[in-house]
Amino acid sequence: MKTTLDEMQTLAAVVDTGALSRAADQLGMTVSAISRTLARLEQKLGTTLMRRTTRRLELTEEGAAFLARARAILASVDAAEEDMAARRERPAGRLRVDAASPFMLHVVVPLVAGYRARYPEVTLELHSHDGLIDLLEHRVDVAIRIGRLRDSTLHARPLGSSALRLLASPDYLAAAGTPRRVAELARHTLLGFTSPSSLNEWPVADAEGEPLHVEPALAASSGETLRQLALEGAGIACLADFLTARDVAEGRLVPVLPRHTREVRQTIQAVYYRNTPLTARIASFVDYLVAQQARV
């Protein structure tokens, strides 16, 4: 008996999700059906593919070798199916997108409905990591990166840029006063990032004329957390327009020291590995993002 694609997909799902129950949910199967499929696959191959420990499932050496081949086969089948869809000018298949949670929530999520209406045969998976990730390790097709790109193995497609501004809520400024000079920031509660330290360089000049590096009184790892803190009147934050433009337009946040603020823009790029063919679904998603950002 020959191994089937369904059996390969089941093994890959169990490894990717880390549990039979989560694989069953992903594939729309019962846990018992997943277990039987794995047992049948091991019987066909005449070897043990996975070991159960008290905490997790682990691939054997033979299982890891088989899974690598199985993934290549599944990827080839996906590519063949996508090729057929592309011939009909309809991108199709699963597209895994990763972005920092603020960009995902404020930019990508509002565009999903429009993208899905245009490309209903693309199945989107949206993942959020606030730090840099390995695209291959996390099986991400395309990621949105903000700032300078350091990985030369990645191909980048510019999506635009977003200005940085100092912002605070009207309630905070009413209680603490509105700074008129950069030096007055030292008397205020400053909100900043836990890391990297470069994110705490604000687009205003210090006494030496250099970008002001702040030591935040309250720090967070996510720009969305800092936005919420600023909205709650916790202090002054330096955040990008893509995250706060609506808050400023509706008066929930107010620019601080606008006349002293330098024009500093963060570049926004869609990235994927250079050795990854630009599939129709990746191209459709990136093109859609570019078109929508151009309208903003």
Stockholm file with secondary structure:
# STOCKHOLM 1.0

chainA/1-296         MKTTLDEMQTLAAVVDTGALSRAADQLGMTVSAISRTLARLEQKLGTTLMRRTTRRLELTEEGAAFLARARAILASVDAAEEDMAARRERPAGRLRVDAASPFMLHVVVPLVAGYRARYPEVTLELHSHDGLIDLLEHRVDVAIRIGRLRDSTLHARPLGSSALRLLASPDYLAAAGTPRRVAELARHTLLGFTSPSSLNEWPVADAEGEPLHVEPALAASSGETLRQLALEGAGIACLADFLTARDVAEGRLVPVLPRHTREVRQTIQAVYYRNTPLTARIASFVDYLVAQQARV
#=GR chainA/1-296 SS CCCCHHHHHHHHHHHHHSSHHHHHHHHTCCHHHHHHHHHHHHHHHTSCCEEECSSCEEECHHHHHHHHHHHHHHHHHHHHHHHHHHHTTCCCEEEEEEECHHHIIIIIHHHHHHHHHHCTTEEEEEEECSSCCCTTTTTCSEEEEESCCCCTTEEEEEEEEEEEEEEECHHHHHHHCCCCSGGGGGGSCEEEESSCGGGGEEEEECTTSSEEECCCSEEESCHHHHHHHHHTTCCEEEEEHHHHHHHHHTTSSEESSGGGCCCCEEEEEEEEETTSCCCHHHHHHHHHHHHHHHHC
#=GC SS_cons         CCCCHHHHHHHHHHHHHSSHHHHHHHHTCCHHHHHHHHHHHHHHHTSCCEEECSSCEEECHHHHHHHHHHHHHHHHHHHHHHHHHHHTTCCCEEEEEEECHHHIIIIIHHHHHHHHHHCTTEEEEEEECSSCCCTTTTTCSEEEEESCCCCTTEEEEEEEEEEEEEEECHHHHHHHCCCCSGGGGGGSCEEEESSCGGGGEEEEECTTSSEEECCCSEEESCHHHHHHHHHTTCCEEEEEHHHHHHHHHTTSSEESSGGGCCCCEEEEEEEEETTSCCCHHHHHHHHHHHHHHHHC
//
